[in-house]
Amino acid sequence: MRGCPEYAFCDFCGGGYIKGCGWIEGKRYHGMTGLWHAEQAYKKKLSRPGGGNKSKSTTTGAAVGAAVGAAGGYLWSQHMQKQKAEMEQATAGTGIGVSQTADNQLKVDIPSDISFDTGRYDIKPNMRDVLDRLAGGLNQHLVTTVSIIGHTDSTGSDAINNPLSINRAAAVRDYLTARGVSAQRIAIDGRGSRQPIADNATASGRAMNRRVEIFVGETAQ
């Protein structure tokens, strides 16, 4: 594995490419997101009977949001329902998807015509109003956590798309933190072009695949 700050996959979730690295029990975890994943992996190991001698799950590449709630699950509280209604109102007619996931997270799916141009990670003006409303809700309910996942289309190589997807997630994180949301509540990840939701053979499909997914969860105590 190449040394930091080059691209690598996280040994816990399969995500990769963020500068910096850390070590736990002889394994390298890259970047801020990787360090967070390492902490979760270590806590999960400690919680197992007999000190966690069982082998870790072979499932990788799961959404970061699923990892956050693995220990205790998520709650769909009145506040979460209120925030969903507010986001639906703020995004009406924009093409942004707002939904409740099967594990009780609020998902905001922002397509490329709102979020990012091809090959870029600077936030478009139309996206700012949505993120402003999201930041306001997050600042009112401090027990929630946020996972941001960036995606690209298949244009270009993995060497370009993997860091681009991370940079897109990081741009959203930085926008939210600039509006008062604690960075400690936010995890970011990038999937490159590995998780398309449409056909990359068409322009419209590629546009759908260039997206950012934001997951907000209230963790059960």
N, C-alpha and C positions, 0 to 999 in steps of 0.2 A: 504494500500500500504506500502510495506516495505521501510525503510529509506535508503538513500544513504549510501554507493555506490552500493547497490544491484540492481538487474535487475528490471526494470519497463518499461512500455510502455509510450511514450510521449503522452500527452493528445491532442496534435494537429495533429500529423501525424501517430501515431501508432507504430513508431520505438522505440527502447529502448536500455538500458544498456550502459550508459557511466557514469563514476564517476562524482559526483557533482550534485547539483540541484539548482533550483531557483524558485521563486514564482511570479506569476502575478495574481492579483484579486482572491487570495485564492486557486489557482490551482498549483500543483507541476509540473515542467518541468525538466526532468532529463538530466544532462550532457551538454557538449558544444553544441551538436546538439540540444538538447531539449531547451536550452536557446535561441538559434537562432530561433527555431520554435516558441517559446513564443513571441519573438519580432515580427515575421511576423504575428502571430495571433492578437497581440495587434494593429499593424498598420492596419491590415485588418478591425478590429472592428472600429477603428477611422474613416476609410474611408467610412463607411456606413452612409446613411442618418439617421438623428436622433441619431447619436452617437453609432450606432451599437447595437440596442436593439434586432435585429433579432437573432434567435438561430444560433449557429455555424453549419456548415455542418456536417452531420453524416458520410460523407465519410472519412474513415481513411485508412492508409496504402498506400497512393499514393506515387509515387516516389518523393524524396526530390527535384529533379530538377523541377518538375511540380510546387511545392510550391514556388520556387524561382521566377518563371516567372509569377505567378498568377496575380500580380498587373498590369504589363504592357506588358507582353509577351516578346518574344525573337526576335532578328534580325538575319537574315542569311546574313551577310555582306561578302564583298570580302575577308576579313581576315578569316572569318569562313570557307569559301570555300577553301582558301589556306591551312588552318590548316588541314582540312579534307583530302586534296590531299597529304599533307606531311605525315599524319598519315597512310594513305593507302599505301604509298610507304614504310614507315618504318615497317609496319606489314605484307607486302606481303608474302604469303606462311606460315604464322605462325599460322593461325587459329583464330587470333584475328579479331573480327568484328568491322568495322568502318562504321558509318551510320549517316544520318541526320534524326532526329526524326520529328514527325508530328508537334511539337511545336518549331521547328527550333533550337534544341540543337544538338551538336556534341556528339554522343554516341560511346564510346570505350568499347567493351565487351571482357573481358580477361578471357579465360577458364582456368581450373585448370592445364593443362599441361604446361602452361606458368606462371601462377600466384602462386598457393599454393599447397602444398602437403596436404593429408588428416590430419585433426586435427592440422594444423600448420598455422601460419600467417607471417612467414618470407618470404620475397620476393625472388623468384628464380632469378638466374642470367639472364635467357632469358628475363625476364620482365624488367630488368633495362634499356636496350637500348630503349625500347618503352617509358618508363616513362621519360627518359632523353629527348627524342624528344618532348614529350608532355610538359615537363617543359619549354623547349626552346620556344615553341610557346606561352605558357601562359605568359612568361616573356616579350614577344614582344608585347602583346596586353593586357594591364592591366585592361581593362573594363570588361573582362569576369569573370564569377564565375564558380566554380567547385563543383559538387556534386558526392560523391563516395559512392556506396552502395555495401556492402559485402553480400555474400550468401554462404550457406553450402548445403551439401546433407542431407539426412535424417538419416544418421548414427549418433547414439548418441541421447541424450535427448535435449530438448529445453534449459535446464540449461547449457549445453555445447555449443550448436550451436548458441544460441543468442549472447553471448559475443564473440564467435569465429568470427562471421560475422562482428561484430563491430571492433574487433581487426584487421581483414583483411583490412577493409576500413581505419582504423587509420594508418596501416603500409604504405599504399599507400600515404596517406596525409603526413606522416612524411618524406617519400622519396622525395616528391615534394617540401616540405618546405625546406628541406636540400639543394635543388638546386635553392633556391631563390624565390619560389612562396610564397606569403604572406598567412599565415594561416587564415587571415581574409576573404580571398576569397573562402575558402574551407569549405563545410559542409559534414559531414559523417553520415552514417546510416548503420544499419545492419538488414537484414530480416530473419536471421536464415535459416531454411529450408522451410519457408512459401511460397516462390514464385519459385517453381521448373519450369524449362523449358523443362525437360526431365523426363523419367520414373526412379524413384529411385530404382526400382526393379532390374535394370541391372547395371553392373559396368560402362559401357559407359555412361549411363544416369546420374549416380551419379557424374561422372567426369564433365559432362556438367553443372551440378547444382552447383558445387563448383567453383564460379566465382566472379569476381568484375566488376561492371559496373561504368564507369566514364562518367559523363555528363558535357559538357562545354557549357555555354550559354552566349550570349551577350545580356544584358537586354536593352529593349527599354527605352529610356529616356523620 
